[in-house]
Every structure is written in C-alpha cells, then in structure tokens.
C-alpha cells in the first residue's frame, strides 16, 4: 500500500510538472523569440512581440534607472553593429489566465564576450494574437556575476 501511494504521488507530481512546463513554454516563447530577434538584429520581429506602449526598464549597479519604449529598443537592436547574445536559465514562469510573468537570471554578450548579467523580469499578456510582452524590467551588473550554467557562448547557444 505504501508503495502504491508513493507511485501515485510520483505520477501526480509528474503530471503537474508536464502541465506546468507546457503552460510556461507558451508564455515563455516570446522571451526567447525576442532574444532571437536581438541576435538577428530584426526590429520588425522584435516589435511584433510587444503590446502597444510596452517598455523596458533597467536598473544599473549604481542605482541608475532608465526606461525605453519597446519600439525604440527594437530600432536600437536593428542598428547595432555588434553580435548580440542574451541567454537566460532556470526561468520561473507563472501563468494564470491571460497574464504571465517570466523571471530568470541572464547573461549578455557582445561579439561573444561577456558584457553584463542580471535578472530579467518580464510581464506578458495573452492577446488574440497570442502572448505579448507588456514590460521588461531588468538589472544590469558587470561584476559579481555567477557563472552561467550554459557555459561560454557558442554559435548554437
């Protein structure tokens, strides 16, 4: 009987994990699509991932806060000459109905060289067109970063 309860508990936890991963994958998809648009310098693809009026707000290590409209951010990545690579790991995604949040550690590289790291906190809304990013807040530090579990940047990461 004890073994049966253990197996049932394991099955329930596995089923919950699978459902959570499927849900988080759908809300998390625009975040990875944004990183892909950044890497390819594609402003139109980036703009399509945001709700109207979306913003990006950064908090630097010195306490400086700056906010950028998503459209301006998209134009900036299109004009960038450097190779851009942003990676997150171990995201925590919470989804309820038509709203979701995505929270993860990240690192950012210019021309395959470390530039900064921090936390990405992304709010998403489910619209008739699918999940869209309504805001991104992130920290940006250059020292004291934990090593990424993803290893050094490569062409495939």
Backbone as CSV, one residue per row, in Angstrom:
resi,resn,N_x,N_y,N_z,CA_x,CA_y,CA_z,C_x,C_y,C_z
1,UNK,0.816,-1.195,0.000,0.000,0.000,0.000,0.870,1.273,0.000
2,UNK,1.927,1.207,0.803,2.840,2.348,0.872,3.474,2.612,-0.495
3,UNK,3.865,1.534,-1.171,4.476,1.657,-2.497,3.476,2.235,-3.497
4,UNK,2.222,1.819,-3.409,1.178,2.322,-4.303,0.985,3.819,-4.100
5,UNK,0.946,4.269,-2.837,0.808,5.698,-2.557,1.997,6.479,-3.118
6,UNK,3.186,5.940,-2.961,4.385,6.595,-3.491,4.317,6.705,-5.011
7,UNK,3.892,5.633,-5.676,3.766,5.661,-7.139,2.705,6.658,-7.587
8,UNK,1.564,6.695,-6.888,0.505,7.648,-7.240,0.982,9.089,-7.038
9,UNK,1.674,9.333,-5.928,2.203,10.670,-5.680,3.192,11.067,-6.776
10,UNK,4.078,10.162,-7.150,5.051,10.437,-8.211,4.348,10.720,-9.538
11,UNK,3.287,9.967,-9.829,2.536,10.186,-11.072,1.864,11.550,-11.070
12,UNK,1.299,11.937,-9.930,0.650,13.249,-9.845,1.661,14.376,-10.004
13,UNK,2.816,14.250,-9.351,3.865,15.273,-9.476,4.345,15.353,-10.915
14,UNK,4.534,14.214,-11.559,4.972,14.206,-12.967,3.936,14.861,-13.861
15,UNK,2.674,14.551,-13.654,1.612,15.149,-14.472,1.567,16.654,-14.267
16,UNK,1.694,17.111,-13.012,1.697,18.537,-12.734,2.884,19.213,-13.397
17,UNK,4.050,18.587,-13.330,5.262,19.142,-13.941,5.099,19.275,-15.446
18,UNK,4.541,18.267,-16.092,4.340,18.313,-17.540,3.388,19.444,-17.904
19,UNK,2.271,19.574,-17.177,1.311,20.649,-17.451,1.972,22.000,-17.239
20,UNK,2.723,22.162,-16.147,3.390,23.435,-15.864,4.386,23.774,-16.962
21,UNK,5.151,22.769,-17.441,6.120,23.028,-18.496,5.429,23.426,-19.786
22,UNK,4.323,22.780,-20.123,3.600,23.143,-21.340,3.077,24.562,-21.245
23,UNK,2.506,24.939,-20.086,1.981,26.286,-19.921,3.105,27.311,-19.952
24,UNK,4.196,27.021,-19.225,5.272,28.003,-19.175,5.929,28.156,-20.538
25,UNK,5.985,27.088,-21.303,6.570,27.171,-22.629,5.816,28.129,-23.528
26,UNK,4.512,28.136,-23.443,3.742,29.018,-24.317,3.928,30.481,-23.931
27,UNK,3.917,30.793,-22.649,4.096,32.178,-22.220,5.556,32.601,-22.337
28,UNK,6.473,31.654,-22.203,7.899,31.977,-22.263,8.398,32.150,-23.692
29,UNK,7.667,31.641,-24.660,8.123,31.669,-26.048,8.489,33.077,-26.537
30,UNK,7.687,34.116,-26.271,8.072,35.446,-26.774,9.393,35.960,-26.210
31,UNK,9.765,35.511,-25.020,11.032,35.949,-24.441,12.185,35.413,-25.292
32,UNK,12.159,34.122,-25.587,13.215,33.560,-26.427,13.151,34.139,-27.840
33,UNK,11.950,34.388,-28.351,11.824,34.991,-29.679,12.442,36.390,-29.699
34,UNK,12.329,37.117,-28.583,12.958,38.431,-28.504,14.482,38.296,-28.557
35,UNK,15.026,37.327,-27.827,16.476,37.118,-27.875,16.922,36.753,-29.286
36,UNK,16.120,35.959,-29.983,16.438,35.599,-31.366,16.407,36.835,-32.269
37,UNK,15.405,37.696,-32.067,15.305,38.927,-32.859,16.496,39.841,-32.572
38,UNK,16.934,39.871,-31.315,18.113,40.671,-30.967,19.336,40.136,-31.707
39,UNK,19.511,38.821,-31.698,20.675,38.207,-32.342,20.688,38.443,-33.846
40,UNK,19.496,38.486,-34.448,19.419,38.692,-35.897,19.211,40.165,-36.277
41,UNK,19.200,41.045,-35.279,19.020,42.491,-35.496,17.724,42.789,-36.246
42,UNK,16.666,42.058,-35.917,15.403,42.170,-36.626,14.409,43.016,-35.823
43,UNK,14.317,44.299,-36.154,13.440,45.224,-35.434,11.974,44.866,-35.588
44,UNK,11.554,44.496,-36.781,10.134,44.199,-37.004,9.689,42.966,-36.211
45,UNK,10.549,41.959,-36.180,10.234,40.764,-35.394,10.150,41.118,-33.906
46,UNK,11.074,41.942,-33.435,11.058,42.354,-32.028,9.804,43.154,-31.714
47,UNK,9.470,44.136,-32.542,8.289,44.973,-32.300,7.018,44.140,-32.217
48,UNK,6.928,43.095,-33.029,5.727,42.252,-33.062,5.522,41.469,-31.766
49,UNK,6.536,41.389,-30.937,6.439,40.618,-29.686,5.887,41.429,-28.525
50,UNK,5.748,42.739,-28.706,5.336,43.626,-27.623,3.896,44.108,-27.788
51,UNK,3.253,44.437,-26.661,1.959,45.114,-26.692,2.213,46.592,-26.998
52,UNK,1.209,47.308,-27.494,1.385,48.751,-27.691,1.745,49.425,-26.362
53,UNK,2.716,50.321,-26.401,3.126,51.054,-25.208,4.047,50.291,-24.274
54,UNK,4.515,49.125,-24.668,5.403,48.336,-23.815,6.720,49.069,-23.572
55,UNK,7.328,48.783,-22.426,8.581,49.433,-22.067,9.593,48.430,-21.526
56,UNK,10.853,48.849,-21.559,11.947,48.115,-20.928,12.573,49.054,-19.909
57,UNK,12.699,48.609,-18.677,13.260,49.423,-17.607,14.460,48.706,-17.027
58,UNK,15.590,49.409,-16.993,16.815,48.812,-16.452,17.202,49.489,-15.147
59,UNK,17.786,48.682,-14.275,18.353,49.171,-13.023,19.821,48.793,-13.033
60,UNK,20.686,49.778,-13.124,22.126,49.545,-13.169,22.678,49.382,-11.746
61,UNK,23.871,48.872,-11.646,24.503,48.619,-10.349,24.643,49.898,-9.523
62,UNK,24.792,51.055,-10.193,24.942,52.319,-9.467,23.608,52.926,-9.047
63,UNK,22.501,52.223,-9.322,21.176,52.695,-8.943,20.460,53.488,-10.017
64,UNK,21.116,53.725,-11.140,20.503,54.458,-12.241,19.375,53.640,-12.861
65,UNK,18.232,54.280,-13.036,17.077,53.640,-13.667,16.821,54.338,-14.989
66,UNK,16.602,53.547,-16.029,16.230,54.135,-17.316,15.129,53.290,-17.948
67,UNK,14.223,53.976,-18.614,13.103,53.309,-19.275,13.131,53.658,-20.756
68,UNK,12.941,52.627,-21.573,12.981,52.779,-23.023,11.703,52.194,-23.611
69,UNK,11.025,52.917,-24.504,9.880,52.319,-25.204,10.342,51.129,-26.041
70,UNK,9.525,50.096,-26.114,9.887,48.880,-26.843,10.221,49.165,-28.306
71,UNK,9.495,50.081,-28.946,9.784,50.398,-30.349,11.188,50.994,-30.500
72,UNK,11.580,51.849,-29.572,12.923,52.440,-29.619,13.980,51.363,-29.384
73,UNK,13.717,50.455,-28.464,14.630,49.338,-28.202,14.812,48.509,-29.470
74,UNK,13.707,48.209,-30.158,13.775,47.403,-31.381,14.622,48.098,-32.441
75,UNK,14.466,49.392,-32.587,15.272,50.140,-33.562,16.746,50.120,-33.162
76,UNK,17.004,50.173,-31.865,18.385,50.136,-31.383,19.056,48.807,-31.724
77,UNK,18.348,47.689,-31.518,18.971,46.388,-31.826,19.163,46.221,-33.334
78,UNK,18.273,46.830,-34.132,18.427,46.742,-35.587,19.666,47.497,-36.047
79,UNK,19.971,48.605,-35.375,21.102,49.441,-35.769,22.430,48.957,-35.176
80,UNK,22.371,48.069,-34.211,23.599,47.612,-33.547,24.516,46.898,-34.545
81,UNK,25.782,47.188,-34.459,26.777,46.549,-35.329,27.357,45.297,-34.689
82,UNK,27.283,45.218,-33.363,27.859,44.093,-32.626,26.943,42.875,-32.657
83,UNK,27.544,41.703,-32.489,26.776,40.468,-32.317,26.192,40.494,-30.914
84,UNK,24.867,40.310,-30.801,24.161,40.360,-29.525,23.736,38.957,-29.121
85,UNK,23.993,38.598,-27.887,23.565,37.302,-27.382,23.108,37.470,-25.941
86,UNK,21.835,37.198,-25.692,21.309,37.174,-24.333,20.792,35.778,-24.063
87,UNK,21.141,35.248,-22.874,20.733,33.905,-22.501,20.164,33.928,-21.085
88,UNK,19.082,33.205,-20.872,18.538,33.044,-19.528,18.593,31.578,-19.150
89,UNK,18.508,31.322,-17.861,18.463,29.937,-17.396,17.562,29.837,-16.174
90,UNK,17.041,28.632,-15.988,16.147,28.308,-14.878,15.012,29.325,-14.727
91,UNK,14.296,29.609,-15.800,13.218,30.601,-15.672,12.110,30.104,-14.748
92,UNK,11.507,31.053,-14.070,10.335,30.782,-13.253,9.174,31.486,-13.942
93,UNK,8.244,30.694,-14.435,7.117,31.242,-15.182,5.855,30.989,-14.390
94,UNK,5.096,32.043,-14.176,3.789,31.918,-13.523,2.746,32.396,-14.519
95,UNK,1.746,31.570,-14.716,0.724,31.864,-15.715,-0.651,31.628,-15.093
96,UNK,-1.518,32.593,-15.252,-2.903,32.473,-14.783,-3.779,33.170,-15.807
97,UNK,-4.596,32.406,-16.494,-5.481,33.005,-17.492,-4.699,33.717,-18.570
98,UNK,-4.945,35.028,-18.686,-4.337,35.819,-19.758,-3.149,36.663,-19.313
99,UNK,-2.553,36.316,-18.170,-1.396,37.073,-17.688,-0.326,36.085,-17.231
100,UNK,0.925,36.480,-17.451,2.032,35.608,-17.046,3.234,36.472,-16.692
101,UNK,4.112,35.892,-15.876,5.389,36.536,-15.582,6.506,35.530,-15.826
102,UNK,7.633,36.051,-16.249,8.821,35.263,-16.554,9.959,35.917,-15.796
103,UNK,10.664,35.155,-14.954,11.740,35.687,-14.136,12.917,34.754,-14.263
104,UNK,14.087,35.275,-14.618,15.254,34.408,-14.798,16.542,35.206,-14.692
105,UNK,17.605,34.508,-14.311,18.935,35.083,-14.398,19.336,35.102,-15.871
106,UNK,20.196,36.049,-16.229,20.652,36.115,-17.623,22.088,36.584,-17.691
107,UNK,22.692,36.325,-18.844,23.950,36.972,-19.177,23.819,37.539,-20.585
108,UNK,24.614,38.566,-20.848,24.554,39.257,-22.130,25.973,39.373,-22.663
109,UNK,26.114,39.070,-23.948,27.420,39.084,-24.597,27.377,39.961,-25.846
110,UNK,28.457,40.734,-26.037,28.678,41.498,-27.269,29.855,40.849,-27.975
111,UNK,29.634,40.482,-29.222,30.694,39.847,-30.009,31.320,38.660,-29.264
112,UNK,30.462,37.856,-28.652,30.827,36.629,-27.929,31.680,36.888,-26.690
113,UNK,31.718,38.132,-26.222,32.440,38.471,-24.997,31.435,38.944,-23.951
114,UNK,31.625,38.459,-22.717,30.734,38.844,-21.633,30.653,40.361,-21.517
115,UNK,29.431,40.881,-21.347,29.223,42.313,-21.180,28.604,42.622,-19.823
116,UNK,27.506,41.922,-19.489,26.874,42.117,-18.185,25.931,40.953,-17.886
117,UNK,25.405,40.953,-16.670,24.447,39.928,-16.258,23.395,40.578,-15.382
118,UNK,22.428,39.777,-14.963,21.400,40.299,-14.074,20.186,39.398,-14.025
119,UNK,19.067,40.019,-13.722,17.772,39.353,-13.646,16.851,39.991,-14.679
120,UNK,16.172,39.163,-15.459,15.101,39.619,-16.353,13.768,39.320,-15.683
121,UNK,12.909,40.310,-15.579,11.546,40.128,-15.082,10.611,40.627,-16.178
122,UNK,9.865,39.706,-16.785,9.047,40.021,-17.958,7.581,39.779,-17.627
123,UNK,6.728,40.753,-17.949,5.284,40.576,-17.822,4.709,40.376,-19.213
124,UNK,3.815,39.384,-19.335,3.217,39.052,-20.628,1.699,39.023,-20.510
125,UNK,1.045,39.369,-21.597,-0.410,39.320,-21.680,-0.799,38.451,-22.866
126,UNK,-1.819,37.626,-22.671,-2.301,36.793,-23.776,-3.357,37.582,-24.538
127,UNK,-3.029,37.923,-25.763,-3.911,38.707,-26.619,-4.525,37.771,-27.659
128,UNK,-5.471,38.248,-28.466,-5.989,37.401,-29.545,-4.888,36.916,-30.498
129,UNK,-3.780,37.658,-30.567,-2.660,37.274,-31.427,-1.656,36.377,-30.696
130,UNK,-1.914,36.044,-29.437,-1.003,35.209,-28.663,-0.330,35.997,-27.553
131,UNK,0.648,35.386,-26.908,1.364,36.025,-25.813,2.205,37.180,-26.325
132,UNK,2.080,38.336,-25.660,2.848,39.531,-25.992,3.499,40.073,-24.727
133,UNK,4.659,40.655,-24.871,5.387,41.245,-23.753,4.829,42.641,-23.486
134,UNK,4.392,42.885,-22.245,3.893,44.220,-21.907,4.951,45.063,-21.213
135,UNK,5.901,44.412,-20.536,7.018,45.156,-19.950,8.144,44.204,-19.588
136,UNK,9.339,44.769,-19.591,10.521,44.055,-19.133,11.241,44.973,-18.164
137,UNK,11.548,44.444,-16.992,12.418,45.142,-16.047,13.622,44.234,-15.844
138,UNK,14.805,44.844,-15.779,15.988,44.016,-15.627,17.080,44.764,-14.878
139,UNK,17.897,43.989,-14.175,19.074,44.541,-13.531,20.250,44.349,-14.479
140,UNK,21.262,45.164,-14.304,22.431,45.080,-15.171,23.675,45.350,-14.341
141,UNK,24.489,44.290,-14.152,25.728,44.419,-13.401,26.873,43.808,-14.197
142,UNK,28.067,44.285,-13.941,29.226,43.771,-14.671,30.176,42.984,-13.784
143,UNK,29.977,43.038,-12.474,30.842,42.326,-11.548,30.006,41.482,-10.601
144,UNK,30.614,40.412,-10.091,29.929,39.568,-9.125,28.896,38.641,-9.742
145,UNK,28.983,38.431,-11.036,28.028,37.564,-11.724,28.377,36.099,-11.470
146,UNK,27.363,35.313,-11.190,27.574,33.871,-11.068,27.847,33.312,-12.459
147,UNK,28.709,32.306,-12.565,28.955,31.704,-13.875,27.658,31.094,-14.426
148,UNK,27.433,31.277,-15.683,26.240,30.717,-16.310,26.344,29.199,-16.375
149,UNK,25.271,28.493,-16.042,25.285,27.036,-16.210,25.293,26.641,-17.677
150,UNK,25.110,27.623,-18.574,25.102,27.346,-20.012,26.507,27.287,-20.593
151,UNK,27.495,27.663,-19.793,28.866,27.648,-20.281,29.158,28.872,-21.121
152,UNK,30.318,28.884,-21.772,30.669,30.042,-22.600,29.760,30.113,-23.835
153,UNK,29.581,31.314,-24.366,28.718,31.434,-25.551,29.328,30.729,-26.751
154,UNK,28.465,30.100,-27.516,28.866,29.462,-28.761,27.886,29.882,-29.829
155,UNK,28.143,29.488,-31.030,27.254,29.834,-32.141,25.883,29.210,-31.971
156,UNK,25.766,28.112,-31.212,24.477,27.430,-31.080,23.754,27.748,-29.798
157,UNK,24.327,28.520,-28.883,23.665,28.820,-27.604,23.094,30.196,-27.603
